[in-house]
């Protein structure tokens, strides 16, 4: 089924046929076993929920369409006879509550999946893994990283927390927006959209060190500081070309950013098209990954509620994040 | 006349700014040097503990332990911060101590009892942590020295430096022994 056939009235039936679980060949057996034990038992209940939501959505869409068409007809008749002169913008505004009302069953279904199924999916990565849409990182703590750009509004989305190979992980989607005044209007501009990854560190540190995108030669010539942190010039010219490092402690910055770590951070930056910045502060490493992708989301509503796609997709995304820990060797008790 | 005065004023300002920058660079080197000393002091405080544990087990390494003790005393002794030769000697001794401690750590491998001793394991972990800090301090110091030496040796900075008595500073170099390439055949006999 697709959106057009759905609107045109194609029958909505429960889909029990499985899709395909996707994982690396070496973990596929374990992956399938986990799915069958923990996720598959939920699929029948949610498939019924999905079908009911789609039916409710279509019913409400038809009702809304009928009411709106009736209203449009009335407005047209009265406009033509000169009794009414309503601008068409009013009609568009009228569509909004109907749209909201029609979408509600779907929204409820998605919320229920995230509340009941996703936590089970995330427990695959470890017994202490939690997934939540209501939890979020402390914005004050994030602000203290000195990485956040100027913003007016912050909106958190999905939150994941757990431990991988002894490293405590917290992941939170974040969108930062700013009001920008144009000539005639004020527009909302997104200044950051992506994922914040907070990792515990086995190295202890007192100072504050940030690795930011290269600001350019001219800016660095004119200013050798960044939010009251001093510039740290490192030995690796390739790293210096890509990043600028600022710290409150010159020695500690070099203790944290060893030559090996710099190389690993560069390979990580290549994986994420260079849109990566990080901060070592308060005994944590905070990685800021800029990305337009909305992570940990539900697949198409028109597919059966087997959650195989979601499980495979989340597994792939989490493996990418775990690779970061391995690339940065945060799990090993050696110099970074 | 006005042009001449203007030119002269400009030269004075530029010379003064150059002088300021040189002094800042020299102070950065001194700051980096004190950073190294803090770490060397940490290591010096750690060495007696390691030696105390090692002495119980390492009967055949007496001369090495004595050498380490002597070097530790020399490294902790004061030196003239304004004397480049004294700094070079101080850093050289620190590197020799590092080298000897490295030898000691390798020798520990031959004493399984010592290797598994809890206090020794903890001391060695702390030692390697301090070594990482020393290495970081050395990188900071060498970066600061490199900037200062460039400023002092390149004309016209060299003239201002000689007037201000700012001199080139020695790098903290790795010990010659650790720079020598290893011949694998020696170990494969």
HADDOCK unambig.tbl for C-alpha pairs under 7 A between the chains (distance, minus, plus):
assign (segid A and resid 250 and name CA) (segid B and resid 140 and name CA) 6.73 0.50 0.50
assign (segid A and resid 251 and name CA) (segid B and resid 136 and name CA) 5.46 0.50 0.50
assign (segid A and resid 251 and name CA) (segid B and resid 137 and name CA) 5.08 0.50 0.50
assign (segid A and resid 251 and name CA) (segid B and resid 140 and name CA) 6.17 0.50 0.50
assign (segid A and resid 254 and name CA) (segid B and resid 136 and name CA) 4.93 0.50 0.50
assign (segid A and resid 255 and name CA) (segid B and resid 132 and name CA) 6.42 0.50 0.50
assign (segid A and resid 255 and name CA) (segid B and resid 133 and name CA) 5.79 0.50 0.50
assign (segid A and resid 255 and name CA) (segid B and resid 136 and name CA) 4.83 0.50 0.50
